[in-house]
Amino acid sequence: MRQEQHNRTAMLQVENFSFDYENIEKPLVDQLCLTLYENEVTLLMGASGSGKSSLALCLNGLYPDAVEGFSSGDIYFHGKNIRDLKKGELNQHIGFVFQDPESQFCMITVEDELAFTLENRKIPGSEMSACISEALQAVGMEDFKNNKIHELSGGQKQKIALAAVLLLEPELLILDEPTANLDPVSSLEFIGLIKRIQKERGLSVLIIEHQADDWLELVHRVIVIGKDGKVIADEDAEALFSEKQQLLRQEGVFLPKQFTDSSGLEWKGDSPPLPTNEIILSMENMTFNRKGQSILKEINMELYRGEFIAVIGENGAGKSTLLQLMAGLLTPKKGNISFMNQPIERWNENELRKRMGYVFQNPEHQFITDTVYDELTFGMKLNGYTEEELEVTAAHLMKQYHLEKHRYSNPFSLSGGQKRRLSVATMLDETPDLLLFDEPTFGQDASTTQELMHMIRQLKENGTTIVFITHDMDIVDMTDRAFVLYNQEFAFAGEPDKLWEQEHILQQARLRLPYRIRKQQEAGVVYDLVH
């Protein structure tokens, strides 16, 4: 952790600033006062839905203009009120890497996307090629210049989004959960990249992040927004995480593991029940190609009732493709997939969806109605629920997933974390046999992540088989079995404890050990499977 800097120069000042999408009387962010300084790295934390991303979009002038929003108070950039700046002027100085990198792309190929940024800066065509090469080199993506953006993995897209922002040569870089889509090693590399770029360019950086652990080395201070939309802490990381743990826990904020000596996640109660030997889903010699290119080959796996499974691997390894094949959303080139002892292609679609739930990596991909209530009850209506049953079940799910206040909100207007919770809740009106989750903890704060894990335990007890795609090795550590995808096939399939001994596989698949094991190693404990 960096020490506090002295003789700081204010870059961006926020004075009594409030913002809301609908009603300024009860604003999302409320009377905020904070300052960002030159050449300083600030971490912005808070519960999911506390307004962190919305505030950041106000700081660079995108909100409230780009949405039907209301604001009051003032934001000053180098002493000038941002309302007095010309349209687009602030965006030349403040670069923003969004939570979802796809939302900021305009062009089809990587080169065209970066050239588009340079055209906006009126850079001569003769200089563009060198600028693009330099930006791609800075983010380790020089070999992807001619690739189509939509064919890149989530982590690769994030790096291209960063490259595009760096071409603006901003003074302030805002990063909204920039590593959430990255595999563990890519995440560490990205943080190292930000550290190097910040040092070389003297940038100010504002990082919005739920899990602070790996960022602490480059952070000067931490600002926490409470659930009430007000700043509840603004101080040095060491002091905050040492002295205000109770406050942070109440607010649902993840404490860095080094301050708690644990991963922060736990099964409540005794160890969860062991899976049965009843096979729920099986894949035999399953191969899948996309546009003539092999994505997965000769995949064999069996999932048992009541089993909690992790599918892990580096960005672009084919994890989401595997999950979509399990769900019957994609058809393999060859091989067989059976669900409940019946070939998946023979299932009636409605019956299949009752027995199996699928939560997409991007929650927006599954929203089909205009309100949270309608989204929750859509499947129930198809299944013939009475009005009373709809109301009772939806009320229970909204309470469980902290969505009561958003009953009539449009799903697309929710925060990233709230969208994720809604997408999970829509799958739970009944207890399905198989639940497939693509990055379910992305964008979630500590309390909602813990609640999700508690729910997973309950589902497991009721005999549901659960599959997570995740980059969170502490969650993998809690599963019954882990499947590591590497080079289009399984490099490992077995208990996590056995995986942690496979240094070569972890290295190949860009994974890292969970905190529990890293801590043991730091303490000089030789990791012994028996103990």
C-alpha positions in Angstrom: 0.0 0.0 0.0 1.2 3.4 -0.9 1.6 6.1 1.7 -0.3 9.3 1.6 1.2 12.0 -0.6 1.9 15.5 0.6 1.5 18.8 -1.3 -1.3 17.3 -3.4 -2.9 19.3 -6.3 -6.6 18.9 -6.7 -7.7 17.7 -10.1 -11.4 17.0 -9.7 -13.6 18.3 -6.9 -17.1 17.1 -6.2 -19.2 19.5 -4.0 -22.6 18.6 -2.6 -23.4 16.5 -5.7 -26.5 14.4 -5.9 -27.7 12.2 -8.8 -30.7 10.0 -9.6 -32.3 8.5 -12.6 -35.9 9.3 -11.5 -36.3 11.3 -8.4 -33.8 13.9 -7.0 -35.8 13.9 -3.7 -34.4 10.5 -2.8 -31.2 10.4 -4.9 -29.0 7.4 -5.6 -25.8 9.4 -4.7 -26.6 12.1 -2.1 -24.7 15.3 -1.3 -21.3 13.8 -2.1 -18.2 15.8 -1.4 -14.8 14.4 -2.5 -11.6 15.3 -4.2 -9.4 13.4 -6.7 -5.8 14.6 -6.8 -3.1 14.7 -9.6 -0.9 11.6 -9.9 -2.9 9.7 -7.2 -4.6 6.3 -7.3 -8.0 6.2 -5.5 -10.1 3.1 -4.9 -13.9 3.6 -4.8 -15.8 0.9 -2.9 -19.4 0.4 -1.7 -22.3 -2.1 -1.8 -23.7 -3.2 -5.1 -26.2 -0.6 -6.3 -24.8 2.2 -4.1 -24.2 4.4 -7.2 -20.4 4.0 -7.8 -20.7 3.5 -11.6 -23.3 6.2 -11.9 -21.1 8.7 -10.0 -18.1 7.8 -12.2 -20.2 8.5 -15.3 -21.1 11.9 -13.8 -17.5 12.7 -13.2 -16.6 12.5 -16.9 -19.7 14.4 -17.9 -21.6 11.5 -19.6 -24.3 11.6 -17.0 -26.9 13.1 -16.6 -26.9 14.2 -20.3 -26.8 10.6 -21.7 -29.7 9.3 -19.6 -32.9 10.7 -18.3 -31.3 11.7 -15.0 -31.4 14.5 -12.5 -28.4 16.1 -10.7 -27.7 18.9 -8.3 -24.4 20.3 -6.9 -21.2 20.9 -8.7 -18.2 19.1 -10.2 -15.0 21.0 -10.9 -12.1 19.9 -13.2 -9.0 21.9 -12.6 -11.1 24.6 -10.9 -13.6 24.9 -13.8 -17.2 23.8 -13.4 -17.7 20.9 -15.9 -21.1 22.4 -16.9 -19.1 25.3 -18.4 -16.9 23.1 -20.6 -17.7 22.5 -24.2 -19.5 19.2 -25.1 -16.9 16.4 -25.3 -14.1 18.5 -23.9 -14.0 16.7 -20.6 -13.9 13.3 -22.3 -10.5 14.3 -23.9 -9.1 14.5 -20.3 -10.9 11.7 -18.5 -10.7 8.2 -19.9 -13.3 5.6 -18.9 -13.0 1.8 -19.1 -16.5 0.5 -18.6 -17.7 -2.5 -16.6 -18.8 -4.1 -19.9 -16.1 -3.2 -22.5 -18.5 -4.1 -25.4 -20.6 -1.0 -24.6 -17.8 1.3 -25.7 -16.8 -0.2 -29.1 -18.0 1.3 -32.4 -16.0 -0.6 -35.0 -15.6 -4.2 -36.2 -11.8 -4.7 -36.0 -9.3 -3.8 -33.3 -7.3 -1.6 -35.7 -10.4 0.3 -36.9 -11.6 0.8 -33.3 -8.2 2.4 -32.3 -8.1 4.4 -35.5 -11.6 5.8 -34.7 -10.3 7.1 -31.4 -7.3 8.7 -33.2 -9.6 10.3 -35.8 -11.6 11.9 -33.0 -8.3 13.4 -31.8 -7.5 14.6 -35.4 -4.2 12.6 -35.5 -2.8 12.6 -39.0 -3.2 9.3 -40.9 0.5 9.0 -41.4 1.0 8.7 -37.6 -1.9 6.4 -36.8 -0.1 3.0 -37.4 2.7 3.8 -35.0 0.2 5.1 -32.3 -1.9 1.9 -32.7 1.1 -0.4 -32.4 2.3 1.5 -29.3 -1.1 1.3 -27.6 -1.5 -2.4 -28.4 2.0 -3.1 -27.1 1.3 -1.2 -23.9 -1.6 -3.7 -23.2 0.1 -6.8 -24.5 -2.3 -7.2 -27.5 0.1 -6.4 -30.4 -0.8 -9.7 -32.2 -4.5 -8.9 -32.3 -4.4 -5.7 -34.5 -6.4 -7.3 -37.4 -8.8 -9.4 -35.2 -12.6 -8.8 -35.1 -13.5 -7.5 -31.7 -16.6 -9.8 -31.3 -14.3 -12.8 -31.6 -12.1 -11.8 -28.7 -12.6 -13.1 -25.2 -14.0 -10.8 -22.4 -10.5 -10.2 -21.0 -9.0 -9.4 -24.4 -11.9 -6.9 -25.1 -11.1 -5.2 -21.8 -7.5 -4.7 -22.9 -8.5 -3.3 -26.2 -10.9 -0.9 -24.4 -8.0 0.2 -22.2 -5.8 0.7 -25.3 -8.4 2.9 -26.9 -8.7 5.0 -23.8 -4.9 5.4 -23.5 -4.8 6.8 -27.0 -6.8 9.8 -25.6 -3.8 10.5 -23.4 -6.1 11.2 -20.4 -5.1 12.9 -17.2 -7.6 10.8 -15.2 -8.3 7.2 -15.9 -11.5 5.7 -14.5 -11.7 1.9 -14.3 -15.1 0.3 -13.5 -14.4 -3.2 -12.2 -11.8 -3.7 -14.9 -10.6 -7.2 -13.9 -14.0 -8.8 -13.3 -13.9 -10.6 -16.7 -10.3 -11.6 -16.5 -8.8 -15.0 -15.6 -6.6 -14.8 -12.4 -3.2 -14.4 -14.1 -4.6 -11.9 -16.7 -6.1 -10.0 -13.8 -2.7 -9.7 -12.0 -1.1 -8.7 -15.4 -3.7 -6.0 -15.9 -3.2 -4.6 -12.5 0.6 -4.6 -13.1 -0.1 -2.9 -16.5 -2.1 -0.1 -14.8 0.6 0.3 -12.1 3.3 0.7 -14.8 1.2 3.1 -17.0 0.2 5.2 -14.0 3.9 5.6 -13.0 5.2 6.3 -16.5 2.4 8.8 -17.4 1.7 10.3 -14.0 -1.9 9.6 -14.4 -4.6 10.0 -11.8 -6.6 6.7 -11.5 -10.0 6.0 -10.0 -10.7 2.3 -9.6 -14.2 1.0 -8.8 -13.8 -2.5 -7.4 -15.4 -4.9 -5.0 -12.3 -6.9 -4.3 -9.4 -4.6 -3.3 -6.8 -7.3 -2.5 -4.6 -7.1 -5.6 -4.9 -3.3 -6.0 -3.7 -2.3 -2.6 -0.1 -2.0 -3.6 -0.8 0.9 -5.9 -3.7 2.6 -4.1 -3.1 5.8 -2.1 -6.5 6.1 -0.5 -10.0 4.5 -0.4 -13.4 6.2 -0.7 -16.4 4.2 0.4 -20.0 5.1 -0.5 -22.6 3.8 1.9 -26.0 2.2 1.0 -27.5 5.7 1.6 -25.5 7.2 -1.3 -23.2 9.3 1.0 -19.4 9.1 1.5 -18.9 7.1 4.8 -15.1 6.8 4.6 -12.2 8.6 2.8 -8.8 7.6 4.1 -5.6 5.6 3.8 -6.3 1.9 3.0 -4.3 0.6 6.0 -6.2 2.7 8.5 -9.6 2.0 6.8 -9.3 -1.8 6.6 -7.7 -2.1 10.1 -9.9 0.2 12.1 -13.4 0.2 10.4 -14.0 -3.5 9.7 -17.4 -3.5 11.4 -18.6 -0.5 9.4 -17.4 -2.1 6.1 -19.1 -5.5 7.0 -22.4 -3.7 7.7 -22.2 -2.0 4.3 -21.5 -5.3 2.5 -17.9 -4.3 1.5 -15.3 -7.0 0.9 -12.5 -6.7 3.4 -9.1 -7.5 1.8 -8.1 -11.0 2.8 -4.8 -9.9 4.4 -6.9 -7.9 7.0 -9.2 -10.8 7.8 -6.9 -13.8 7.4 -9.7 -15.7 5.4 -11.2 -15.8 2.0 -14.3 -14.0 3.3 -16.6 -16.7 2.0 -17.9 -19.7 4.0 -20.5 -22.4 3.9 -22.9 -21.7 6.7 -23.3 -24.6 9.1 -21.7 -28.0 8.7 -20.0 -29.2 5.6 -22.5 -29.3 2.7 -23.8 -32.7 1.7 -21.8 -34.9 -0.7 -23.2 -35.5 -4.1 -25.1 -38.7 -5.0 -24.0 -41.2 -7.7 -27.0 -40.4 -9.9 -25.8 -38.9 -13.2 -27.7 -35.7 -14.1 -25.8 -34.8 -17.2 -23.2 -36.5 -19.3 -21.1 -35.6 -22.4 -19.4 -38.3 -24.5 -16.7 -37.5 -27.0 -18.3 -34.1 -27.5 -16.6 -31.8 -30.1 -17.7 -28.3 -31.1 -16.5 -26.1 -34.0 -17.3 -22.5 -34.7 -16.9 -21.2 -38.3 -14.7 -24.2 -39.1 -12.5 -23.6 -36.1 -12.2 -26.2 -33.3 -13.3 -24.7 -29.9 -13.7 -27.9 -27.9 -12.7 -31.5 -28.7 -13.4 -34.9 -27.3 -15.0 -33.6 -24.1 -16.1 -36.3 -21.7 -17.8 -35.5 -18.4 -20.5 -36.7 -16.0 -22.2 -34.5 -13.5 -23.9 -36.0 -10.4 -27.0 -35.0 -8.5 -26.2 -32.5 -5.7 -22.7 -31.8 -7.0 -21.1 -28.3 -7.0 -18.8 -28.0 -10.0 -16.4 -25.3 -11.2 -15.4 -24.9 -14.8 -12.2 -22.8 -15.0 -9.5 -21.8 -17.4 -8.0 -18.7 -19.1 -10.0 -16.2 -21.1 -11.0 -17.6 -24.4 -10.6 -21.3 -23.3 -14.2 -22.1 -24.3 -15.9 -22.2 -20.8 -19.1 -20.3 -21.8 -19.3 -22.4 -25.0 -19.2 -25.6 -22.8 -21.9 -24.2 -20.6 -24.2 -23.4 -23.6 -23.7 -26.9 -24.9 -24.7 -28.3 -21.5 -27.8 -26.2 -21.7 -28.7 -27.3 -25.2 -28.3 -23.7 -26.5 -25.6 -24.9 -28.9 -25.4 -28.2 -30.9 -22.1 -30.1 -30.9 -20.4 -31.1 -34.2 -20.1 -34.7 -32.9 -20.7 -36.6 -29.7 -23.6 -37.0 -27.3 -25.1 -34.9 -24.5 -27.7 -36.5 -22.2 -29.7 -34.8 -19.5 -31.6 -37.0 -17.0 -30.9 -40.1 -19.1 -32.4 -38.6 -22.3 -30.5 -37.1 -25.3 -30.8 -33.3 -24.9 -32.1 -32.8 -28.4 -35.1 -35.0 -27.6 -36.3 -32.7 -24.7 -39.3 -30.5 -25.2 -38.0 -26.9 -24.8 -40.5 -25.9 -22.1 -39.9 -29.1 -20.1 -36.1 -28.6 -20.4 -36.2 -25.0 -19.1 -38.3 -26.1 -16.1 -35.6 -28.7 -15.1 -32.5 -26.7 -16.0 -31.7 -23.0 -15.4 -29.0 -21.0 -17.2 -27.7 -17.6 -16.0 -25.8 -15.8 -18.8 -22.5 -14.0 -18.3 -24.2 -10.8 -19.5 -27.5 -10.6 -17.6 -29.0 -8.3 -20.3 -29.0 -11.2 -22.7 -31.9 -12.9 -20.8 -34.1 -9.9 -19.9 -37.4 -9.9 -21.9 -39.8 -7.7 -19.9 -40.1 -4.1 -18.7 -40.1 -4.5 -14.9 -38.3 -6.5 -12.3 -41.6 -8.0 -11.2 -42.6 -9.1 -14.7 -39.1 -10.5 -15.3 -39.3 -12.6 -12.1 -42.8 -13.9 -12.9 -42.5 -14.4 -16.7 -41.5 -18.1 -16.4 -44.0 -18.7 -13.5 -46.9 -17.4 -15.7 -45.9 -19.9 -18.4 -46.0 -22.6 -15.8 -49.5 -21.8 -14.8 -49.0 -20.1 -11.4 -52.0 -18.4 -9.8 -51.9 -14.6 -9.2 -51.4 -15.3 -5.5 -48.6 -17.7 -6.1 -46.9 -15.2 -8.5 -47.1 -12.5 -5.8 -45.8 -14.6 -2.9 -42.9 -16.2 -4.9 -41.8 -12.9 -6.5 -42.0 -11.0 -3.1 -39.8 -13.7 -1.6 -37.2 -13.6 -4.4 -37.2 -9.7 -4.4 -36.5 -9.8 -0.6 -33.9 -12.5 -0.9 -32.0 -10.6 -3.6 -32.5 -7.0 -2.3 -34.6 -5.9 -5.2 -37.8 -4.9 -3.3 -37.3 -1.2 -4.1 -37.0 -2.0 -7.8 -40.2 -3.9 -8.3 -41.4 -1.5 -11.0 -37.9 -0.6 -12.3 -36.8 -1.6 -15.9 -34.3 -4.4 -15.6 -31.9 -2.6 -17.9 -31.9 0.4 -15.5 -30.4 -1.6 -12.6 -26.8 -1.5 -11.5 -24.5 -4.2 -12.8 -24.7 -6.1 -9.5 -28.5 -5.8 -9.3 -28.9 -7.1 -12.9 -26.8 -10.1 -11.9 -29.0 -10.8 -8.8 -32.1 -10.5 -10.9 -30.8 -12.9 -13.6 -30.1 -15.4 -10.8 -33.5 -14.9 -9.1 -35.4 -15.5 -12.3 -34.1 -19.1 -12.3 -35.3 -19.9 -8.8 -39.1 -20.0 -8.8 -38.8 -23.8 -8.6 -35.9 -26.0 -7.6 -34.4 -27.2 -10.9 -32.3 -30.3 -11.3 -29.4 -28.4 -12.9 -28.3 -24.8 -12.6 -25.7 -23.3 -14.9 -24.0 -20.0 -13.8 -21.7 -18.0 -16.0 -19.7 -15.8 -13.7 -22.4 -15.3 -11.1 -20.4 -13.3 -8.5 -19.3 -10.7 -11.1 -20.2 -7.2 -9.8 -21.4 -8.5 -6.4 -20.5 -7.1 -3.0 -19.5 -9.2 0.0 -22.9 -9.7 1.5 -24.7 -10.7 -1.8 -21.8 -13.0 -2.7 -22.1 -14.7 0.7 -25.9 -14.9 0.3 -25.5 -16.5 -3.1 -23.1 -19.1 -1.7 -25.7 -19.8 1.1 -28.4 -20.2 -1.5 -26.1 -22.6 -3.5 -25.7 -24.7 -0.3 -29.5 -24.9 0.1 -30.0 -25.9 -3.5 -27.3 -28.5 -3.2 -29.0 -29.9 -0.1 -32.2 -30.1 -2.1 -30.4 -32.2 -4.8 -29.7 -29.5 -7.4 -26.5 -29.8 -9.4 -24.7 -26.5 -9.7 -22.1 -25.5 -12.3 -20.1 -22.3 -11.9 -17.9 -20.7 -14.5 -15.7 -18.5 -12.3 -12.3 -16.9 -12.0 -12.6 -16.7 -8.2 -10.3 -19.4 -6.9 -11.7 -19.1 -3.4 -15.0 -20.2 -4.7 -13.4 -23.0 -6.7 -11.8 -24.1 -3.4 -15.4 -24.7 -2.0 -16.6 -26.9 -4.9 -16.8 -30.7 -5.1 -14.9 -30.9 -8.4 -13.1 -28.6 -10.8 -12.8 -29.0 -14.5 -9.9 -27.0 -16.1 -10.3 -26.2 -19.8 -7.0 -25.8 -21.7 -6.2 -26.2 -25.3 -9.8 -27.2 -26.2 -9.9 -30.1 -23.7 -9.9 -30.9 -20.0 -6.4 -30.6 -18.6 -7.7 -31.6 -15.1 -11.0 -33.0 -13.7 -11.1 -33.7 -10.0 -11.2 -32.4 -6.4 -9.8 -28.8 -6.0 -7.3 -30.1 -3.3 -5.7 -32.2 -6.0 -5.6 -29.3 -8.5 -3.7 -27.1 -6.1 -0.8 -29.6 -6.2 -0.7 -29.4 -10.1 1.6 -26.4 -10.5 2.1 -27.0 -14.2 -1.6 -27.1 -15.0 -2.3 -23.9 -12.9 0.5 -22.2 -14.8 -0.7 -23.3 -18.2 -4.3 -22.4 -17.6 -3.4 -19.0 -16.1 -4.9 -19.8 -12.7 -3.6 -19.1 -9.2 -3.9 -20.8 -5.8 -6.8 -19.8 -3.5 -6.0 -17.5 -0.6 -6.1 -20.4 1.9 -3.2 -22.2 0.2 -1.2 -19.1 -0.5 -1.5 -18.2 3.2 -0.2 -21.6 4.2 2.7 -21.4 1.8 3.6 -17.9 3.1 3.6 -19.3 6.6 6.0 -22.0 5.5 3.5 -24.8 5.7 4.2 -27.6 3.3 0.9 -28.3 1.6 0.0 -31.9 2.3 -3.2 -33.3 0.9 -3.8 -35.7 3.8 -3.8 -32.9 6.3 
